[in-house]
């Protein structure tokens, strides 16, 4: 057990890097899509149209009450049955992550918007800006600046959650490492390496978020 051979890592660096690129791609696209959809949901929740606000609230509460892996299964197995054709692992997983993360980003963004003083919106409307222009140019920039550390923290959680794609066979970093581990019978070495990589990325990112929080506070 203690006769470890880590030479398997550089020998398979290209395969592992391809898997990491898939993890980065999925994380990046899910963050962008989640923030865009989350912003839309947040604006609906604070809208003065009760029906729209209730629909957005139902969406947020529904997805926040489900485990992510179940959403991945739904999109991967049920959608092709409904459409009558295969969707593809990457597309189904990406949609699942965007829909799931949007519920969490929505609450973060809504809190950020509510943290902006109401007088800012009133002043913008007083100088002739429409509601949409006031949100775009006055409220949202201030809100996003205040909630950037929380958004980044959620992004770190999302990066960790991408490892769940192994259930649909998408070859991300974890799945690539598992392939090498099973093929070369180096399970301990590979999964220790995976743990170190995930810990390093998340720890460094967490330190960056903490530094950013201090800068914003001053």
N, C-alpha and C positions, 0 to 999 in steps of 0.2 A: 504493500500500500504506500510505503514511504519512498519507494524507488521511483521517483517521478522523473519524467522525461518531457521537458517543455519544448524540445526541438520541433515537436509537432506543430507548434504555433507558427513560427516563421515558414515552415514548409508548406503551410496552407494559408498563408497570409492573403493571397489573392482571393480565395474563396471567402474568407472571413471579411475582407474588405467589401466584397460585393454584397454580402449580407448586411454590413453596416450601412452601406449606401442606401439599401432598401429601407432600413430602419430610419435613417435621416430623412429620406424622401417622404415616407409615410407620416413621420412626425411633423415635418414642415407643412405639408399640404393639409394635414388635419388641423394644425394650429390656425392657418389662414382661413380655411373653410369654417372652422368652429367659431372664430372671432367674427367673421362676416355674418354668419347665420345667427350667432349669439347677439350681435349688435341689433340685428333686425328684430329678434324676439324681445330684447330689452326695450326697444322703442315701442313695440306693440304693448308691452306690459305697462308702460307709463302713459300710453295714449289715453285720451279721454273718450275712447269708444269702448264701452264695457264688453261688447261681444269679442272684439279683437283681443282685449286684455285677458279675457277668460280663456280664449283659445290658446294664447301664448303661455298662460299659467298652467293650463292642462298639459301642454307639451313638455314644459320644464319639469313639472312634478312627475309626469309619467316616466321620463327617461332618468331622472334622478332617483327613481325608486327601483330601477332595474340594474342588475349586474352587467358590466360591459360585455362579458363573454356571451351572455344570452343575446344581446343585440347583434353581436358578430354572427352567431349561429342563425338568427333570423334572416339577416341580410344575405348570408351565404347559401342557406338551404331553402328558405321559403320564397324569396324573390324569384329565383329561376323557375320555381313551380308556377308562380303566378304569371310570369311573363312567357313561359313556355320555351325558354331558351337559356343557355348558361350565361352568367354575368361575368364570371372571372373572379379569382380570389382577391386580386389587388383592388379592383373597383368596388367589390362588395365590402371589403374591410375598410377602405377609405371612406365610403359613405357611412358605414356604421360608426366610425370614429368621429366624423364630422357631426352627425346627428346627435351622438352621445355627448361629445364635448361642448356642443353649442348650448346645451341645457345648463352646464356649469358656467361657461363664459357669460351666458345671459345674466345670471345672477350677479356675477362680478361686475359686469358692465352696468347693470341697473343700479347697483350700489354706488358705482363711480359717478353716474349721472346724478343720483340723488345727493351726492356729497357736494356738488356744485351749488353755490348759493342761488336761490330762486331769483334774486335780484339781477343776476347775470342774464338770465333769459328775458326778464322783463325789460331790461335796458336794451337788449338786442332788438326786441320787438318795437320798442319806443323809437328807435332810429330808422325803422322801416324795413327791417329784415323779416322775411317770412319765418314760419316755424321751422321749416326744413333748413333754411340758411342759418338760423340761430343755433340749431343743434349741430350743424356741420362745422361752422366757423367759430362758435363761441363755447358751447357746452361740451361737446365731445372731445375737443383737444385738451381741455382742462381735466376732463374725467379720465381720459386715457393716460395722461401724465401721472395722475394720482394713483391709478390702479395698475400701472406697469409692473411693479414687483409681484403683485398677486397673479397677474396674467402669466408672468414668467414662471412662477411657482407651479401654476396649473400646467404649463408646458413641460416642466420637469416630470410631473406625474404622468402626463401623456407619453413622454419618452419611455418611461418605465412600462406603461401599459401596452406599448406596441409589442412586447414579448408575447402577448396573448394570441398573436396571429399564428402561432404554431398549431392551433387547433384546426386551421383550414389549410395548413401545409404551405403557407406563403414563406419563401426563403428569406427571412430577415437574418439579423445577426445571430440570434439565439438558435434558430433552426440550422443555420450554416454550421455553427459550432457543434450542434448535436450530431449532424451528419459526419463531421470529422471525428467526433468522439466515438461514435458507434463503429465507424469504418476502421479506425486505427486502434480501437480498444484503449482510448486515453480519456476516459470519462472524468477522472479526477482532475487531470491537468486542464482540460478544456473548460469544465464548468468553474474551476477556480479562476481561470482567465476571464471568462464571461462575467463573473462576479466582480472582479477587479475593474474591468472596463466600465460596467454599469455604475459601480461605486464612484469611480474617478470622475466620470462625466457628471453625475448627479451632484457629487460633493462640490466640484468646482463651480457648477452652475448655481448651486445654493449659496456659495460664498459670494458669487457675483450679484445675486439678488439681494443679499444682506448688505453688500457695499452700496448698491443702488438705492436701497431704502434709506441708508444714512445720508447719502448725497441729496436725495429728494427732501429729506426732513430738514436739511439745513438750507 
